[in-house]
């Protein structure tokens, strides 16, 4: 299993590219330091929220599985389960 450093670096590389939520809504994101900023929502999602989701264990069945644990669960789930980020590792 990848650690947060590896996963966060992959997230950085794909900044500005289009991703999709589980329901198919497209979004892009920017990274400002350790903050993930999705364009579809006025949310600042800290890297620590991704760490919490990863600690649950990947793969995660859907964003509902982590919605009580993290802010921005739809975006976190979508990014962590995109082929560019998971690279067939989970």
Secondary structure, DSSP 8 states (H G I E B T S, - for coil): ---HHHHHHHHHHTTTS-EE-TT--EE-EEEETTEEEETTS---EEHHHHHHHHHH-SS-S-GGGTTTTSTTHHHHHHHHTSHHHHTT--
